[in-house]
Amino acid sequence: MDYLSVWSRFRRLVRPRLADPAACAPFRYPEGRYGNGELKYIHGLPVLRLQGTPEEIGAQTAILGLKPAAGRLLHYPSDLLHFFFYSRLVSQLLFRRLTRIGRGMVSRFSTSYRRELESLIEAGGFSRDPIVAANTMLDMKNMGVAGLFGCSSLVVDAARSATGGPLFGRNMDFFGSGYLQYYGLVLVYPRGAERQHAFVSVGFPGAIGCSSGMNDAGLAAASHEIFDPVTRRKFNSKGLPYALAYRQILEQCATVEEAYSFLQSIKPATSTSLVICDHRGGAVFEVCPDRVVQRSCIDGLAVCSNHYCTVELANPRQRNTYGTLERLVTLREGMPPDGRFSITDVHVRLHAVHQGELTLQAMIFEPAALRMHLSLGPKLPATANELTTLDLASLWGH
């Protein structure tokens, strides 16, 4: 029996005990303004444009994004633990442990990120622990929360692209607990004193880091969970959470080379892969608390699922968790008839590796053109939907 069948059966048993049907009802962000921030729908996609200081950005995110969604999203970290551990008592005890560690991690955030996070909590009147958990919990390995999501990416260098510029396709696969797919949001951050580059983050309000995004230099990045790492350390509580590290890359870097140098200069908190692409092409960085190894394109393609592949970090007994081995092969197999990938070709390849209702978001970045093609669901898998095109330069006011 494959893992999706097991997941489907398990979900039918557990979901009724997690939430009533109303909790999984469709959701739509209300349009509005707060200060200089604005949330509106562009071609059907919810887009939150942020402006100002870290305090102002935190407040705008709270009032326009998280507060309307708080009835569900604030419960998501504990719902996720409850789903996996079933016992409410066990999940509550683990939640307390994780948030205790998370509070220590938050205390080591940069000043601007702490200011943004504190403003978000204060402006929304939110409980602190769910926000702390949302921003640190997924970094914690070997504490019952490893292997929560998949993700697949395909980078096509300019020479192999039918558009004349690189293409970067990415599936965000995650356990949605029946409702997370309704809360996807495009967050637009401007240039400012805290950042050299404007960027967009495709994520959820309340999580101030970035798992998928692109900046105004055309640098795009997407994080991937790693299953079965055999590195010396899998988690460093004193390190920088992966989503904040990857947000910093979009704020400070313009090229793949600059991003690699940045990662070598910090202490990451956890084991991930970062798929990255600039206006020339891309690579995969295999990141762990003690080192970073670059995996370059082969024949103009870079592919990534959820395990390390480099000689330095690969697990010789790698398991096929969530089909990570099969998805990697599928992403690389086959070529378009003319040898060049169109946006449609990348979309088809992403759909070939979807993970059913776990595939909450699908996107294709065009770094040279500063465009993004995106599906946030709610119909799942997200790859089954048409992708909506956003001109990112216009969002940044360029």
C-alpha positions in Angstrom: 0.0 0.0 0.0 1.5 3.4 -0.9 1.8 6.2 1.6 -1.1 8.3 0.2 -3.5 5.4 0.8 -2.2 5.1 4.4 -2.5 8.8 4.8 -6.1 8.9 3.4 -7.3 6.1 5.7 -5.6 7.7 8.7 -7.1 11.1 7.9 -10.6 9.7 7.7 -10.2 8.3 11.2 -8.6 11.3 12.8 -10.0 14.4 11.1 -13.4 14.2 12.8 -11.8 14.4 16.1 -9.6 17.4 15.2 -12.3 19.8 14.1 -16.0 20.2 13.4 -17.0 20.7 9.8 -17.4 24.4 10.2 -13.7 24.7 11.1 -12.8 23.4 7.6 -15.2 25.8 5.8 -13.9 27.9 3.0 -12.3 31.2 4.0 -11.7 34.5 2.2 -9.5 37.3 3.5 -11.4 40.6 3.7 -10.0 43.4 1.6 -8.9 46.5 3.5 -6.3 48.9 4.6 -4.4 49.5 7.8 -1.9 52.3 8.0 0.1 52.1 4.8 -0.6 48.4 4.3 -3.3 47.0 2.0 -4.9 43.6 1.4 -6.7 43.2 -1.9 -7.3 40.5 -4.5 -5.4 40.6 -7.7 -6.6 38.2 -10.4 -8.3 36.3 -7.6 -5.2 35.9 -5.4 -5.1 37.5 -1.9 -2.1 40.0 -1.8 -1.0 41.8 1.3 1.2 44.8 0.5 3.2 45.9 3.5 4.9 49.3 4.2 7.0 50.9 6.9 9.0 50.0 9.9 9.2 46.5 11.4 6.5 47.6 13.9 4.2 48.9 11.2 4.7 45.8 9.1 4.0 43.6 12.1 0.8 45.5 12.9 -0.4 45.4 9.2 0.2 41.7 9.0 -1.8 41.2 12.3 -4.8 43.4 11.5 -5.2 42.6 7.7 -3.9 39.0 7.6 -3.8 37.1 10.8 -6.6 38.6 12.8 -9.4 37.6 10.3 -7.8 34.1 10.1 -6.9 33.7 13.7 -9.8 31.5 14.6 -8.1 28.7 12.7 -4.5 29.6 12.1 -3.7 30.2 15.8 -4.7 26.6 16.4 -2.8 25.1 13.6 0.5 24.3 15.4 -1.4 22.4 18.2 -3.8 20.9 15.6 -0.8 19.6 13.7 0.7 17.9 16.7 -2.7 16.5 17.7 -3.1 15.0 14.3 0.2 13.1 14.5 0.0 12.1 18.2 -3.8 11.7 18.5 -3.6 12.0 22.2 -4.5 15.6 23.2 -2.4 15.3 26.4 0.7 14.1 24.6 0.4 16.8 21.9 -0.1 19.5 24.6 2.9 18.4 26.5 5.0 18.4 23.3 3.6 21.8 22.3 4.8 23.2 25.7 8.2 21.8 25.2 8.6 23.1 21.7 7.4 26.6 22.6 9.8 26.7 25.6 12.7 26.0 23.2 11.1 28.3 20.6 11.1 31.2 23.1 14.8 30.9 23.4 15.2 30.9 19.6 13.0 34.0 19.4 15.2 35.8 21.9 18.1 35.4 19.4 16.2 36.8 16.4 17.7 39.9 14.9 16.4 43.1 16.4 14.2 44.0 13.4 12.6 40.5 13.3 11.9 40.7 17.0 10.3 44.1 16.6 8.1 42.8 13.8 7.1 39.8 15.7 6.3 41.7 19.0 4.3 44.2 17.1 2.3 41.4 15.3 1.5 39.9 18.7 0.6 43.2 20.4 -1.5 44.6 17.5 -3.5 41.5 17.2 -3.9 40.8 20.9 -2.7 37.2 20.2 -1.5 34.6 22.6 2.3 34.4 22.3 2.9 30.6 22.2 1.1 29.9 18.9 3.0 32.7 17.2 6.3 31.4 18.7 5.5 27.9 17.6 4.6 29.0 14.0 8.0 30.7 13.7 10.2 28.0 15.3 8.5 24.6 15.6 9.3 23.3 12.1 13.0 23.6 12.8 13.0 21.1 15.6 14.2 17.7 14.7 13.9 14.5 16.6 11.2 16.0 18.9 8.2 14.5 17.2 7.8 17.1 14.4 10.3 16.0 11.8 9.1 15.0 8.4 5.9 17.1 8.4 5.9 18.0 4.7 7.4 17.2 1.4 7.8 19.7 -1.5 9.3 19.3 -5.0 11.2 21.7 -7.1 12.5 21.9 -10.7 14.9 24.6 -12.0 15.4 25.0 -15.7 18.4 27.1 -16.8 17.9 29.8 -19.4 19.5 27.6 -22.1 16.9 24.9 -21.6 13.9 27.3 -21.3 11.5 28.2 -24.1 11.0 31.6 -22.5 14.7 32.6 -22.9 15.0 33.0 -19.1 15.3 30.5 -16.2 12.1 28.8 -14.9 11.7 27.6 -11.3 8.8 25.4 -10.4 7.9 24.5 -6.8 5.2 22.5 -5.0 4.6 23.3 -1.4 3.4 20.1 0.2 2.1 20.2 3.8 -0.4 18.7 6.1 -3.4 21.1 5.9 -5.5 19.6 8.7 -8.5 20.2 6.5 -8.3 24.0 6.4 -4.8 25.4 5.8 -5.3 25.5 2.0 -7.8 28.3 2.5 -5.3 30.6 4.2 -2.5 31.0 1.6 -1.4 34.6 1.1 1.1 36.6 -1.0 3.0 39.0 1.2 4.8 41.9 -0.5 7.6 43.5 1.4 9.2 46.8 0.2 12.8 47.9 0.2 13.7 49.7 3.3 16.3 50.4 6.0 16.1 46.7 7.1 16.3 45.2 3.6 18.2 45.9 0.4 15.7 44.2 -1.8 11.9 44.2 -2.0 10.5 40.6 -2.1 7.3 38.6 -2.1 6.7 35.6 0.2 4.1 33.0 -0.5 3.0 31.7 2.8 0.6 32.4 5.7 0.2 35.4 8.0 1.9 35.1 11.4 4.9 33.2 10.0 7.4 36.1 9.5 10.0 33.9 7.7 9.9 32.9 4.0 9.6 29.3 2.6 8.8 30.4 -1.0 9.6 33.7 -2.5 11.4 36.0 -5.0 13.0 39.4 -4.7 13.4 42.4 -7.0 16.8 41.3 -8.2 15.2 38.1 -9.6 16.5 35.8 -6.9 13.9 33.1 -6.1 14.2 30.6 -3.2 12.2 27.7 -1.8 12.9 25.5 1.3 12.6 21.7 1.4 12.3 19.4 4.4 15.0 16.7 4.7 14.1 13.1 5.7 16.6 10.8 7.3 19.7 13.1 7.5 22.8 11.5 8.9 24.6 14.7 9.7 26.4 15.2 13.0 23.6 17.5 14.2 20.1 17.7 12.9 19.0 20.7 15.1 20.8 23.6 16.8 18.6 25.5 19.1 21.0 28.4 19.0 20.9 28.6 15.2 18.9 30.7 12.9 15.5 29.2 11.9 15.5 28.2 8.3 12.6 30.5 7.2 14.2 33.6 8.7 17.5 32.6 7.1 15.8 32.3 3.7 14.0 35.6 4.2 17.3 37.3 4.9 18.7 35.9 1.6 15.9 37.5 -0.3 16.4 40.8 1.6 20.2 40.9 1.2 21.3 38.9 -1.9 20.9 39.2 -5.6 22.6 36.1 -6.9 23.1 32.4 -6.2 26.7 33.1 -5.3 25.8 35.7 -2.8 23.2 33.4 -1.2 25.8 30.7 -0.9 28.2 33.1 0.9 25.5 34.2 3.2 24.6 30.6 4.2 28.2 29.9 4.9 28.4 32.9 7.3 25.5 31.9 9.6 24.6 29.0 11.9 21.5 27.3 10.6 19.1 25.8 13.1 18.1 22.7 11.1 18.6 20.4 8.1 17.0 21.6 4.9 17.6 22.0 1.2 17.3 25.4 -0.3 16.5 25.5 -4.0 17.6 28.8 -5.5 17.6 30.6 -8.9 18.6 33.9 -10.2 18.3 35.6 -13.6 21.0 33.2 -15.0 20.1 29.8 -13.5 19.9 27.9 -10.2 21.3 25.3 -7.8 20.4 23.4 -4.7 22.0 24.1 -1.4 22.0 21.2 1.0 22.0 22.9 4.4 22.6 21.4 7.9 23.7 23.0 11.2 27.4 22.3 10.5 27.9 22.8 6.8 26.4 23.9 3.4 27.1 21.9 0.2 26.1 23.2 -3.2 24.5 20.9 -5.8 24.7 22.5 -9.3 22.5 22.0 -12.3 23.1 18.9 -14.5 22.3 19.4 -18.2 20.6 22.6 -17.4 18.3 21.2 -14.7 18.3 21.2 -10.9 15.7 19.0 -9.1 14.9 18.6 -5.4 12.6 16.6 -3.2 13.3 15.7 0.4 16.6 14.0 0.8 20.3 15.0 0.5 22.0 13.9 -2.8 25.6 15.2 -2.5 28.4 12.8 -1.7 29.1 14.7 1.5 25.6 14.5 3.0 23.7 11.7 1.3 22.3 8.9 3.4 23.4 5.6 1.9 20.2 4.0 3.4 17.8 6.7 2.3 14.2 5.7 2.7 11.5 6.6 0.2 9.5 8.7 2.7 6.6 10.4 1.0 8.0 9.2 -2.3 11.0 11.4 -2.1 13.2 9.1 -4.3 10.5 8.6 -6.9 9.6 12.3 -7.1 13.2 13.2 -7.7 13.4 10.7 -10.6 10.1 11.9 -12.1 11.2 15.5 -12.0 14.2 14.8 -14.1 12.8 12.2 -16.4 11.7 13.0 -19.9 12.2 16.0 -22.1 9.9 18.2 -24.1 10.0 17.3 -27.9 12.2 20.3 -28.7 14.4 20.0 -25.6 13.2 23.3 -24.1 10.8 23.7 -21.2 7.8 26.0 -21.4 5.9 27.2 -18.4 3.3 24.6 -19.3 6.0 21.9 -19.4 7.1 22.8 -15.9 3.5 22.9 -14.6 2.9 19.4 -16.1 6.1 18.1 -14.4 5.0 19.6 -11.0 1.6 17.9 -11.4 3.3 14.6 -12.0 4.8 14.7 -8.5 1.9 16.1 -6.6 0.9 14.5 -3.3 -2.8 14.8 -3.4 -4.4 16.9 -0.7 -0.9 17.6 0.7 0.0 19.8 -2.2 -1.4 23.1 -0.9 0.5 25.5 -3.2 2.1 25.3 -6.6 4.1 28.1 -8.3 6.5 28.9 -11.1 8.9 31.8 -10.8 10.4 33.6 -13.8 13.4 35.4 -12.3 14.5 37.3 -15.4 11.0 38.6 -16.1 10.0 39.2 -12.4 6.8 37.2 -12.8 5.2 34.5 -10.7 2.6 31.9 -11.7 0.7 30.7 -8.7 -2.0 28.4 -7.4 -3.0 28.6 -3.7 -5.8 26.0 -3.9 -8.3 25.6 -2.3 -9.0 22.8 -4.8 -6.3 20.2 -4.2 -3.8 19.3 -5.4 -2.9 22.8 -6.2 -1.2 21.6 -9.4 -4.6 20.6 -10.8 -5.6 24.3 -11.0 -4.7 26.9 -13.6 -1.8 29.1 -12.5 -2.5 32.8 -12.0 0.2 35.2 -13.2 1.4 38.1 -11.1 3.7 40.8 -12.3 5.9 41.3 -9.3 7.5 44.5 -10.5 4.2 46.3 -10.4 3.6 45.0 -6.9 6.9 46.5 -5.8 6.0 49.8 -7.6 9.0 49.5 -10.0 
